[in-house]
């Protein structure tokens, strides 16, 4: 199920979509959402907890944005648990005051330095953080709106009753607001 509905887009642009726009809405909406999920590393919809593996060797370990971390374990190359870490004595999920967590900080120096040696089970989705979800939803709506109403790439010239339109390569990037909350994209 997509985060943005057709009725929300119609409400934003102040008119119903044409038949052609309506026919392509689902494809463009799903493509935009898939692109966003790929660049931020997490889903934008409600998900169940899954396990992802990370390399150790750092005290501050960057992880994919997630909520509800249920376990952090050291595992061997066969994914057999060597040790289970206990929060907050052995690690802290950061930023501490945000629902959406982006890294783990080891309280005892660096995490063990194994390749894929740290197993983290959490909900890898931004859906649990209402503020972040609202910003992402607004960016998706802005992107869809710009697909429909964007004339930034059109240049018009008119000389003595004769007019011509040219397409330019410059367009508005509606997803720039995501760069503020997801550094590195």
N, C-alpha and C positions, 0 to 999 in steps of 0.2 A: 504494500500500500504506500502510495506516495505521500510525502509530507505536505505538498501544496495541492489544493484541489482546483478544478477549473472555475468553480464559482468564486473562489478567493481571488483568482487572477481577474475575472470579469469585474468583481467589485473594485479591485485596485485600479483598473483602467477606465472604469465608469461606463462600460458597454458590454453587451454580449459578444462572444467571439463569433467571427464569421464561420461559415461551413468549412472553409479551407483551414482556418486557424484551429477550429475545434477538432478537425480530423488529425492534425499533427500535434496537438497539445500533449497527448500522452507520451508520444515518442520523445519530444523535446524535454518534457518535464522529467521523465525517467532518466534521460541522458544527463541532464543538468545535475540531478540528485546523485547519480552514480559518480559523476566527476567530482562533486563536492566530497562525497564519502571517500573517494580514492585519495584526494589531496590532504584531507585531515586525518586519515587513518582510522576512522571510526564511522559507525552507522549513524544516521540521523533519526532512525526509528527505534522503537522499543525492541530490545533483544534480550535473550536469556544469557546467562553467564557462559563464557567460553574461556579456554586456556590459550595463552600465547607465550612464546618462548623468547627470551632475551639473553644477550651476552652479558656476562658480569664484568668485573674488573674496574668498576667505577663506583664512587661513593654516591653520586647523584645520577641515577639511571633514568634517562628519558624513555617514557612508555607512550603507547598510543592513548589518546584521550579516552578515559573510562570513568565509570562510577561503580560503586558497590564492589570493591575489591574483597573477595572472600578468602583467597589464600595466596601466599607467596612461598614458593618452595625452591630449594636447590635440587636439581635433578642431574642424573648422569646421562651418558650418551644413549641409554636405552629408555630414558624418561622415567626411571625408577627414582623415587624420592630418597634423597640423602638426608635432608634436614628441612623442617618446616619452620619458617620465620614467624615470629609473633610480633604483631604491632601492639603498642608503640615502643616496646622494649628494643627490638632489633631493627625496625624500619619505620619510616613515616611516609605516608602518601602525601604528596605536595601538589598544589598549594593547599595548605591545611584548612584555610577558611573558605575554600571553594568546593562545590559539589563535584565538579569535573576535575579529575586528577590527571596530571601530565607527567609526573616523574615520581620515583621512589628515592628516598634518601636513607642510606644505611647509617645506623647509629654507631656501628662498630668498624669504621673504616670502609674500605671498598667491598662490594659484593664479590663473592668468589669469582675468579676470572675464567670461567669455562665458556666455551662456545655453546650457545643455547642452553646454558646451565641454570637459568632462572625461569621458573614456571610461574606465571601470574594468571590467576583465574579472576575474572571481573566481567562486568557488562561493558563491552567496548562499543559504547554508544553515547552520544551527547544528549539523548532523549531525557535522561534523568536530571539535566540542568536546564531549567526553564529559561533562564536569561540567555544562555548561549544558544539554545534552540530557537528562541525568538529572533536573534540576530541572523542565524543561518537561514531561517524561513524567510525573513525580509530580504536577504541577499538572493535567495532563489526566486522570489517574486519579482525582484528588481531585474534579475537576469531574463526571466520570461517576458516581463513588460518591455525590456529593451529589444527583445527579438521581434516583438509586434510593432512597437512604436518608434524604434530607433531610426533617426534620419541623420545621425552624426556623420555617416559616411557618404552623404549626398552633398554635392556642391552645386548651387544653381547660379547661372549667369544669364543676364537678360540685357540685350542691346537693341534698342529701337524696335521693340515689339517681337523680337526673335529671342526665344529662351532655350536653354539647353541645360541638362542635368548630367553631372559626372559623379561616378562613385570614387571615393577616396579609400585609402587603406586604413585610416584612423577610425576607430570605433570606441565607444564608451565601455569601460570595464565595470560591469555592475557587481562583480564579486570582490572588488577591492576592500570592502569593509571586513571581509573575513581575515585579511592579513593582520588586522589589529588584534584579533583574538586567537589566531593560530599562526604564531611566528614561524617563519621558514617556508611559507607557501608562496 
